[in-house]
Amino acid sequence: MSLVSTKRMTVFDYVNYSLLVLISLVCVFPFIYVFSVSFTDPKVYIPLKFYLFPEQWSLAAYKYILSTNSFLNALKSTVFVTFIGTALSVVTSFTFAYALTKKTMPGRSVMLSAVVFTLVFQAGILPSYILVKSLGLLNSYWSLIWPSLTSAWSLIVIKSFLESLPSELEDSARMDGCSDMGVFLRIIIPLSMPAIAAFTLFFAVSYWNTYFNALIYISDSKKWTLQVLVKTLVIDSDSTGVGQAGAGGDDRIVPQETIRMASIMLAMAPILAVYPFLQKHFAKGVMLGSIKG
């Protein structure tokens, strides 16, 4: 009986792993194509041809994009929004969630109910736009930061994580004369570093990929974020004349398709580079939240 069970499990694992490998290849092939086309030399590029590897390597598309003021402005805008927004979001989320864990705090139930309410119901696009306009934030980077400082889901998850931390540590710190702020900074923050790293990654990815808010709140092209510019390069490049100039002093025309793929790679590269360094902290934060009760 055990031999039959072992044989069935082995066959299941073989089929399961084969399907996972197949699905992974289907997901990876588009990235390989984008990567290959972006590094393909304009002289050998053939439209509508699938490139698994570049026939001839070239940085012409990257040189062209990095030489344009529009891309540099979009990069500066995205970096500013990502760094400032992520820092403010982490501070806001953890301080607010920590306050919600204190049952003795006046108005806690009202604020917690408001958080849960926004998790189910949202104001919508038009009221949000009117609010941002009334605050005078249109065409400002802060229109991409203030409305996205935190979310109900983030607050609930962080609150649950903070409640899983041993309360005895806070009691011991207060017995030693530590203030509430001291407990938060010296006890809660060090214990929450895995969760902070995980949510830093979440917030950073969210701000880096800001597209819709930038599209409706920012009308000045000099303040466009990287995602809006990439959309313009990918979809509207035929009408904007992108690619109709030489790259880096080269006389040959850079194909629009290579410019599109290079812009996509440049938009993905920072997140792909940072994610592996925070992955272990993210996994540790998930495990801490699952075994502490």
TIPA-290685 format. One record per atom (N, C-alpha, C): atom name; z negated, y negated, x. Coordinates in steps of 0.02 Angstrom, whole numbers, plus 50000, padded with zeros to 5 digits. Each point is the difference from the previous one (the first is absolute). Layout:
N
CA Z Y X
...
# end
This chain:
293
N 50000 50061 50042
CA 50000 49939 49958
C 50000 49938 50043
N 49961 50003 50053
CA 49996 49943 50045
C 50065 49990 50038
N 50035 50057 50016
CA 50063 49995 50035
C 50053 49967 49957
N 50000 50019 49935
CA 50048 49970 49954
C 49987 49926 49992
N 49936 49982 49994
CA 49982 49929 49993
C 50020 49961 50061
N 49988 50031 50059
CA 50019 49966 50062
C 50075 49990 50005
N 50039 50052 49979
CA 50072 49995 50003
C 50025 49947 49952
N 49972 49998 49940
CA 50022 49949 49952
C 49983 49930 50025
N 49941 49991 50029
CA 49981 49935 50026
C 50046 49978 50057
N 50019 50048 50042
CA 50044 49985 50056
C 50069 49977 49975
N 50026 50034 49950
CA 50064 49980 49971
C 49995 49932 49967
N 49946 49989 49965
CA 49990 49934 49968
C 49997 49945 50052
N 49963 50012 50054
CA 49995 49949 50053
C 50069 49987 50031
N 50038 50052 50010
CA 50067 49992 50030
C 50044 49957 49956
N 50001 50016 49935
CA 50040 49961 49953
C 49975 49929 49994
N 49934 49993 49998
CA 49969 49934 49994
C 50017 49956 50059
N 49992 50027 50060
CA 50015 49961 50060
C 50074 49983 50005
N 50042 50047 49979
CA 50072 49987 50001
C 50019 49943 49954
N 49970 49999 49940
CA 50013 49946 49954
C 49974 49934 50026
N 49941 50001 50031
CA 49972 49938 50029
C 50044 49973 50056
N 50026 50045 50042
CA 50044 49978 50054
C 50065 49971 49971
N 50026 50032 49948
CA 50062 49975 49969
C 49989 49932 49969
N 49945 49992 49964
CA 49985 49935 49970
C 49989 49947 50053
N 49967 50018 50054
CA 49988 49953 50055
C 50066 49977 50031
N 50046 50047 50009
CA 50065 49982 50028
C 50039 49954 49954
N 49996 50012 49935
CA 50033 49956 49952
C 49971 49930 50003
N 49935 49995 50012
CA 49968 49934 50004
C 50014 49966 50067
N 50008 50040 50053
CA 50008 49971 50067
C 50072 49980 50014
N 50048 50035 49971
CA 50071 49985 50015
C 50019 49928 49987
N 49978 49968 49945
CA 50018 49928 49991
C 49974 49956 50056
N 49939 50014 50024
CA 49974 49960 50056
C 50041 50011 50063
N 50021 50063 50011
CA 50041 50014 50059
C 50067 49963 49995
N 50028 49999 49940
CA 50063 49965 49991
C 49993 49925 50012
N 49947 49970 49973
CA 49988 49929 50010
C 49991 49985 50074
N 49960 50042 50034
CA 49988 49991 50071
C 50065 50005 50040
N 50040 50050 49985
CA 50061 50012 50038
C 50051 49944 49991
N 50010 49979 49937
CA 50049 49947 49987
C 49978 49935 50033
N 49935 49985 49999
CA 49976 49937 50028
C 50012 49996 50075
N 50002 50058 50034
CA 50011 50000 50073
C 50071 50019 50019
N 50045 50006 49952
CA 50069 50019 50015
C 50039 49939 50024
N 50038 50009 50052
CA 50040 49946 50028
C 50054 49979 49950
N 50011 49934 49990
CA 50051 49977 49952
C 50070 50026 50016
N 50015 50015 50063
CA 50067 50023 50018
C 50015 50069 49972
N 49948 50042 49991
CA 50012 50069 49979
C 49975 50012 49928
N 49973 49948 49968
CA 49974 50010 49933
C 50057 50010 49950
N 49992 50051 49958
CA 50048 50015 49947
C 49964 49997 49934
N 50020 49957 49954
CA 49966 49995 49935
C 50001 50066 49961
N 49946 50012 49962
CA 49993 50058 49956
C 49998 50066 50038
N 49986 49998 50064
CA 49993 50061 50040
C 49926 50013 50012
N 49980 50063 49992
CA 49930 50017 50011
C 49986 50007 50075
N 49950 49963 50024
CA 49982 50002 50071
C 49932 50033 50007
N 50000 50060 50030
CA 49936 50032 50015
C 49972 49971 50065
N 50045 49985 50047
CA 49982 49967 50062
C 50055 49949 50016
N 49982 49943 50029
CA 50052 49950 50017
C 50050 50029 50050
N 50065 49990 49986
CA 50051 50022 50047
C 49997 49959 50065
N 49983 49937 49992
CA 49991 49957 50058
C 49946 49950 49984
N 49948 49998 50042
CA 49942 49958 49985
C 50015 49927 50014
N 49971 49957 49957
CA 50009 49929 50008
C 49944 49963 49964
N 49981 49942 50027
CA 49949 49957 49969
C 50032 49938 49969
N 50064 50004 49986
CA 50036 49941 49975
C 49971 49976 49934
N 49986 50045 49954
CA 49973 49980 49935
C 49931 49969 50007
N 49959 50029 50042
CA 49932 49973 50011
C 50003 49931 50034
N 50046 49993 50048
CA 50007 49935 50033
C 50022 49947 49951
N 50045 50018 49956
CA 50024 49951 49951
C 49943 49979 49953
N 49963 50049 49973
CA 49947 49984 49952
C 49946 49958 50033
N 49979 50020 50060
CA 49946 49965 50035
C 50022 49931 50025
N 50064 49986 49999
CA 50024 49935 50022
C 50006 49950 49942
N 49990 50024 49939
CA 50006 49956 49942
C 49933 49968 49984
N 50001 49937 49981
CA 49938 49964 49982
C 49970 50028 49936
N 50042 50023 49954
CA 49975 50026 49937
C 49954 50060 50010
N 50020 50045 50045
CA 49959 50059 50012
C 49935 49981 50035
N 50003 49955 50048
CA 49940 49980 50035
C 49952 49964 49954
N 50025 49959 49955
CA 49957 49966 49951
C 49968 50050 49952
N 50040 50049 49978
CA 49973 50051 49955
C 49948 50043 50035
N 50011 50014 50063
CA 49952 50040 50038
C 49934 49962 50008
N 50004 49935 50016
CA 49940 49959 50006
C 49962 49997 49933
N 50036 49992 49946
CA 49969 49996 49934
C 49965 50066 49983
N 50033 50055 50013
CA 49972 50065 49984
C 49939 50015 50043
N 50003 49984 50064
CA 49943 50012 50045
C 49940 49958 49978
N 50012 49937 49982
CA 49945 49956 49978
C 49969 50027 49936
N 50041 50017 49951
CA 49974 50025 49937
C 49963 50066 50010
N 50026 50043 50043
CA 49969 50065 50011
C 49933 49994 50035
N 49996 49961 50053
CA 49937 49995 50037
C 49947 49963 49959
N 50017 49942 49974
CA 49950 49962 49962
C 49982 50036 49935
N 50050 50025 49965
CA 49987 50034 49937
C 49959 50063 50010
N 50015 50039 50051
CA 49962 50062 50012
C 49927 49984 50017
N 49989 49951 50043
CA 49931 49982 50018
C 49960 49976 49940
N 50030 49956 49960
CA 49965 49975 49941
C 49990 50054 49948
N 50048 50045 49993
CA 49994 50054 49951
C 49944 50049 50018
N 49995 50015 50064
CA 49947 50046 50022
C 49932 49968 49989
N 49992 49937 50019
CA 49936 49966 49991
C 49982 49994 49925
N 50048 49979 49960
CA 49988 49991 49929
C 49983 50067 49966
N 50038 50051 50015
CA 49991 50064 49967
C 49933 50032 50017
N 49981 49999 50063
CA 49939 50034 50020
C 49938 49960 49980
N 50003 49934 50004
CA 49942 49962 49978
C 49990 50004 49924
N 50054 49997 49963
CA 49996 50005 49927
C 49977 50070 49979
N 50029 50051 50032
CA 49981 50069 49983
C 49927 50014 50018
N 49977 49972 50055
CA 49930 50009 50020
C 49953 49967 49949
N 50020 49942 49975
CA 49959 49967 49949
C 49998 50040 49936
N 50055 50033 49983
CA 50002 50041 49939
C 49957 50062 50005
N 49983 50021 50060
CA 49957 50059 50008
C 49926 49985 49987
N 49982 49935 49996
CA 49931 49980 49990
C 49986 49993 49925
N 49963 50047 49973
CA 49986 50000 49928
C 49955 49943 49979
N 49964 49971 50047
CA 49954 49945 49984
C 50035 49932 50002
N 50062 49997 50018
CA 50035 49936 50005
C 50014 49973 49930
N 49983 49937 49987
CA 50013 49970 49934
C 50075 49998 49985
N 50019 50020 49940
CA 50070 49998 49979
C 50042 50057 50027
N 49968 50050 50029
CA 50038 50055 50030
C 50041 50037 49948
N 49970 50015 49943
CA 50035 50038 49948
C 50061 49961 49973
N 49992 49934 49995
CA 50056 49959 49976
C 50058 50002 50050
N 49984 49990 50064
CA 50053 50001 50051
C 50032 50069 50006
N 49960 50052 49996
CA 50027 50067 50004
C 50046 50015 49940
N 49980 49976 49942
CA 50042 50008 49941
C 50066 49962 50007
N 49996 49940 50030
CA 50061 49961 50011
C 50047 50035 50049
N 49971 50032 50051
CA 50042 50037 50048
C 50034 50058 49966
N 49963 50038 49961
CA 50029 50058 49965
C 50052 49976 49949
N 49988 49944 49968
CA 50047 49973 49950
C 50067 49984 50033
N 49998 49970 50059
CA 50063 49983 50035
C 50034 50062 50026
N 49963 50055 50006
CA 50032 50063 50020
C 50045 50027 49945
N 49981 49985 49938
CA 50038 50026 49942
C 50050 49949 49974
N 49980 49936 49997
CA 50042 49948 49973
C 50016 49948 50054
N 50062 49977 50001
CA 50022 49949 50047
C 50031 49942 49963
N 49996 49941 50030
CA 50023 49939 49965
C 50076 50000 49991
N 50036 50026 50048
CA 50073 49999 49995
C 50031 49950 50048
N 50065 50000 50003
CA 50036 49958 50049
C 49996 49926 49982
N 50014 49984 49937
CA 50003 49930 49980
C 49932 49965 50006
N 49945 50028 49974
CA 49935 49967 50011
C 49981 49993 50073
N 50017 50050 50040
CA 49986 49996 50072
C 50039 49944 50032
N 50063 49993 49981
CA 50042 49946 50028
C 49973 49932 49980
N 49980 49993 49937
CA 49973 49936 49976
C 49935 49983 50037
N 49958 50051 50012
CA 49938 49989 50036
C 50013 49976 50071
N 50046 50034 50034
CA 50016 49981 50069
C 50030 49930 50001
N 50042 49983 49952
CA 50030 49934 49997
C 49947 49947 49986
N 49952 50015 49955
CA 49947 49952 49984
C 49955 49987 50059
N 49992 50049 50043
CA 49959 49992 50060
C 50038 49965 50056
N 50064 49985 49989
CA 50040 49966 50051
C 50016 50044 50060
N 50007 50065 49989
CA 50012 50047 50055
C 50073 50021 50007
N 50044 49974 49956
CA 50070 50019 50006
C 50028 49977 50067
N 50044 50040 50028
CA 50030 49987 50066
C 49947 49995 50055
N 49945 50034 49990
CA 49947 50002 50050
C 49984 50073 50017
N 49982 50011 50064
CA 49982 50068 50019
C 49939 50025 49962
N 49957 49953 49978
CA 49940 50020 49965
C 50015 50030 49931
N 50059 49987 49973
CA 50019 50032 49937
C 50010 50075 50009
N 50010 50022 50062
CA 50008 50071 50014
C 49934 50032 50020
N 49948 49959 50011
CA 49936 50026 50024
C 49947 49999 49946
N 49988 49942 49970
CA 49945 49994 49952
C 50006 50047 49941
N 50059 50006 49967
CA 50004 50047 49943
C 49992 50073 50019
N 50006 50016 50064
CA 49998 50070 50022
C 49941 50016 50045
N 49948 49959 49997
CA 49943 50010 50044
C 49968 50069 49992
N 49993 50022 49939
CA 49971 50066 49988
C 50027 50026 49934
N 49980 50060 49983
CA 50021 50031 49937
C 49943 50041 49973
N 50005 50015 49936
CA 49947 50039 49968
C 49994 50069 50031
N 50057 50030 50016
CA 49998 50067 50031
C 49965 49998 50068
N 50015 49951 50040
CA 49968 49994 50066
C 49925 49990 49993
N 49979 49957 49954
CA 49929 49987 49990
C 49963 50062 49978
N 50029 50038 49954
CA 49967 50060 49975
C 49994 50053 50055
N 50053 50009 50038
CA 49998 50050 50054
C 49949 49980 50053
N 50001 49936 50021
CA 49953 49977 50051
C 49929 50003 49974
N 49990 49982 49937
CA 49933 50004 49970
C 49974 50071 50001
N 50042 50048 49983
CA 49980 50070 50001
C 49983 50023 50071
N 50039 49976 50048
CA 49986 50018 50070
C 49934 49971 50023
N 49987 49937 49984
CA 49938 49969 50021
C 49939 50032 49967
N 50008 50021 49938
CA 49945 50033 49965
C 49985 50069 50029
N 50049 50029 50036
CA 49989 50066 50031
C 49961 49995 50065
N 49992 49940 50027
CA 49962 49991 50062
C 49925 50008 49986
N 49962 50028 50047
CA 49928 50011 49989
C 49964 49934 49987
N 49966 49996 49945
CA 49962 49939 49984
C 49937 49993 50043
N 49978 50055 50030
CA 49940 49997 50042
C 50011 49955 50061
N 50061 49996 50024
CA 50014 49957 50057
C 49989 49926 49982
N 50021 49980 49941
CA 49988 49932 49978
C 49925 49986 49992
N 49965 50048 49971
CA 49927 49991 49990
C 49964 49993 50066
N 50021 50040 50049
CA 49968 49997 50066
C 50014 49933 50033
N 50061 49975 49992
CA 50018 49936 50031
C 49961 49943 49968
N 49990 50003 49935
CA 49962 49947 49966
C 49926 50003 50019
N 49975 50060 50011
CA 49930 50007 50022
C 49990 49970 50069
N 50053 50000 50039
CA 49997 49970 50068
C 50013 49926 49999
N 50006 49971 49939
CA 50009 49928 49994
C 50071 49976 49999
N 50048 50045 49989
CA 50071 49981 49999
C 50017 49969 49932
N 50037 49945 50000
CA 50021 49968 49938
C 50057 50038 49968
N 50019 49979 49939
CA 50056 50032 49965
C 50065 49994 50040
N 50012 49941 50028
CA 50060 49991 50040
C 49997 50042 50063
N 49940 50005 50030
CA 49992 50041 50059
C 50011 50073 49986
N 49977 50024 49942
CA 50012 50069 49980
C 50074 50013 49993
N 50034 49953 49968
CA 50072 50009 49990
C 50038 50000 50066
N 49983 49954 50045
CA 50037 49994 50062
C 49981 50054 50051
N 49936 50019 50003
CA 49976 50046 50051
C 49997 50073 49978
N 49998 50012 49936
CA 49994 50069 49975
C 50063 50021 49963
N 50018 49961 49949
CA 50055 50020 49956
C 50067 49998 50036
N 50013 49945 50035
CA 50066 49993 50033
C 50011 50054 50053
N 49953 50014 50045
CA 50013 50054 50049
C 50012 50068 49968
N 49963 50015 49946
CA 50009 50064 49966
C 50065 50003 49961
N 50028 49942 49985
CA 50060 49997 49958
C 50064 49991 50041
N 49996 50007 50066
CA 50060 49988 50041
C 50059 50046 49982
N 49989 50064 49985
CA 50058 50041 49979
C 50032 49973 49936
N 49959 49980 49951
CA 50027 49973 49938
C 50034 49933 50013
N 49970 49959 50043
CA 50030 49935 50017
C 50069 50010 50033
N 50003 50049 50045
CA 50065 50014 50032
C 50051 50023 49950
N 49979 50043 49953
CA 50047 50025 49950
C 50026 49944 49955
N 49954 49958 49976
CA 50022 49946 49955
C 50035 49944 50038
N 49985 49992 50063
CA 50039 49954 50041
C 50073 50021 50002
N 50010 50065 50007
CA 50069 50027 50000
C 50032 49989 49932
N 49963 50014 49946
CA 50027 49990 49933
C 50020 49927 49988
N 49955 49955 50016
CA 50014 49929 49988
C 50056 49975 50045
N 50001 50022 50063
CA 50052 49977 50046
C 50069 50023 49977
N 50005 50063 49979
CA 50064 50025 49975
C 50021 49961 49937
N 49952 49986 49956
CA 50016 49963 49939
C 50025 49930 50015
N 49966 49964 50044
CA 50022 49932 50017
C 50065 50001 50039
N 50008 50048 50045
CA 50062 50003 50039
C 50060 50013 49955
N 49990 50040 49948
CA 50054 50017 49954
C 50005 49952 49941
N 49967 49943 50004
CA 50002 49952 49945
C 50072 49980 49985
N 50021 50014 49939
CA 50069 49983 49981
C 50002 49963 49933
N 49971 50030 49948
CA 50008 49970 49933
C 49965 49932 49995
N 49938 49996 50025
CA 49965 49936 49998
C 50036 49946 50040
N 50027 50020 50058
CA 50038 49952 50040
C 50064 49979 49965
N 50028 50046 49962
CA 50063 49985 49965
C 49990 49949 49944
N 49942 50004 49965
CA 49990 49955 49943
C 49960 49937 50018
N 49961 50003 50054
CA 49958 49942 50018
C 50030 49957 50055
N 50043 50029 50042
CA 50028 49964 50057
C 50075 49988 49988
N 50018 49937 49992
CA 50071 49982 49992
C 50030 49970 50063
N 49958 49980 50047
CA 50023 49973 50064
C 50019 50057 50046
N 50064 50004 50018
CA 50024 50056 50041
C 49966 50001 50069
N 49975 49943 50023
CA 49966 49999 50065
C 49932 50035 49998
N 49974 50011 49940
CA 49935 50033 49992
C 50007 50070 49972
N 50061 50026 49997
CA 50009 50068 49976
C 49963 50050 50044
N 49976 50053 49969
CA 49970 50054 50038
C 50056 50047 50025
N 49981 50045 50042
CA 50049 50045 50031
C 50035 50043 49948
N 49962 50022 49950
CA 50030 50045 49950
C 50053 49964 49958
N 49988 49937 49984
CA 50050 49962 49963
C 50062 49989 50042
N 49991 49986 50064
CA 50057 49991 50044
C 50039 50065 50008
N 49965 50056 50006
CA 50034 50064 50006
C 50040 50015 49937
N 49972 49984 49942
CA 50037 50008 49937
C 50064 49958 50002
N 49995 49939 50025
CA 50059 49957 50005
C 50052 50028 50047
N 49977 50027 50056
CA 50046 50029 50049
C 50033 50063 49973
N 49961 50041 49965
CA 50025 50065 49977
C 50045 49993 49939
N 49982 49956 49954
CA 50037 49995 49936
C 50048 49941 49999
N 49978 49943 50027
CA 50040 49939 49994
C 50037 49981 50063
N 50004 50045 50049
CA 50031 49982 50064
C 50074 49984 49993
N 50033 50030 49951
CA 50072 49987 49992
C 50013 49927 49981
N 49952 49971 49962
CA 50010 49932 49977
C 49970 49948 50046
N 49956 50022 50045
CA 49967 49953 50045
C 50033 49995 50068
N 50050 50044 50012
CA 50036 49996 50063
C 49962 50030 50058
N 49950 50042 49986
CA 49963 50032 50054
C 50045 50050 50035
N 49998 49999 50065
CA 50039 50047 50039
C 50067 49973 50021
N 50017 49939 49980
CA 50064 49972 50017
C 49997 49958 50063
N 49954 50020 50045
CA 49994 49965 50063
C 49983 50049 50054
N 50012 49981 50062
CA 49984 50044 50055
C 49927 50002 50013
N 49978 50053 50033
CA 49929 50009 50016
C 49990 49994 50074
N 49954 49956 50018
CA 49982 49993 50071
C 50058 49978 50043
N 50044 49958 49973
CA 50056 49976 50040
C 50059 50047 50000
N 49995 50056 49962
CA 50056 50047 49997
C 50052 49975 49951
N 50063 50009 50016
CA 50053 49975 49957
C 50015 50045 49941
N 49982 50064 50004
CA 50016 50044 49945
C 49953 49989 49941
N 50025 50012 49940
CA 49962 49990 49939
C 49953 50058 49989
N 49939 49985 49983
CA 49950 50052 49987
C 50009 50022 49927
N 50012 50065 49988
CA 50009 50024 49931
C 49938 49985 49957
N 50013 49983 49938
CA 49945 49984 49955
C 49954 50059 49990
N 50027 50060 49999
CA 49958 50059 49988
C 49949 50009 50057
N 50020 49988 50062
CA 49953 50008 50055
C 49946 49946 49997
N 50018 49941 49978
CA 49951 49946 49992
C 49950 50018 49945
N 50023 50028 49946
CA 49956 50021 49946
C 49950 50052 50024
N 50025 50050 50035
CA 49956 50054 50023
C 49952 49975 50054
N 50023 49956 50042
CA 49955 49972 50051
C 49944 49959 49968
N 50017 49962 49948
CA 49948 49961 49966
C 49949 50045 49967
N 50023 50056 49972
CA 49953 50047 49970
C 49955 50030 50052
N 50027 50017 50058
CA 49959 50029 50054
C 49948 49949 50024
N 50020 49937 50007
CA 49953 49950 50023
C 49945 49988 49949
N 50015 50008 49937
CA 49950 49990 49948
C 49951 50059 49998
N 50024 50060 50017
CA 49956 50059 49999
C 49961 50010 50064
N 50027 49977 50056
CA 49972 50018 50065
C 49926 49982 50009
N 49977 49940 49982
CA 49929 49984 50011
C 49951 50047 49964
N 50014 50015 49937
CA 49956 50045 49963
C 50002 50070 50029
N 50059 50024 50018
CA 50006 50066 50030
C 49964 50003 50067
N 49996 49944 50035
CA 49966 49999 50065
C 49925 49998 49993
N 49975 49967 49948
CA 49928 49991 49992
C 49968 50060 49965
N 50036 50030 49954
CA 49971 50053 49957
C 49969 50057 50040
N 50033 50028 50052
CA 49969 50057 50036
C 49932 49984 50030
N 49988 49937 50019
CA 49936 49983 50030
C 49944 49996 49949
N 50017 49987 49937
CA 49950 49995 49947
C 49995 50063 49958
N 50044 50048 50012
CA 50001 50060 49959
C 49935 50040 50007
N 49973 50006 50061
CA 49939 50039 50008
C 49941 49966 49965
N 49998 49934 50001
CA 49946 49965 49964
C 50008 50009 49925
N 50062 50000 49976
CA 50012 50010 49929
C 49976 50069 49978
N 50017 50051 50039
CA 49979 50068 49983
C 49924 50007 50003
N 49969 49968 50049
CA 49927 50002 50006
C 49967 49966 49941
N 50029 49944 49978
CA 49972 49965 49943
C 50004 50041 49936
N 50054 50037 49991
CA 50007 50043 49942
C 49948 50056 50002
N 49989 50030 50058
CA 49951 50054 50006
C 49929 49976 49988
N 49984 49940 50026
CA 49933 49974 49989
C 49987 49988 49926
N 50049 49975 49966
CA 49992 49988 49928
C 49995 50064 49960
N 50024 50055 50028
CA 50002 50062 49962
C 49938 50043 50010
N 49966 49993 50058
CA 49943 50043 50014
C 49934 49966 49989
N 49999 49933 49996
CA 49938 49965 49987
C 49991 49996 49925
N 49941 50013 49975
CA 49991 49998 49928
C 49936 49967 49980
# end
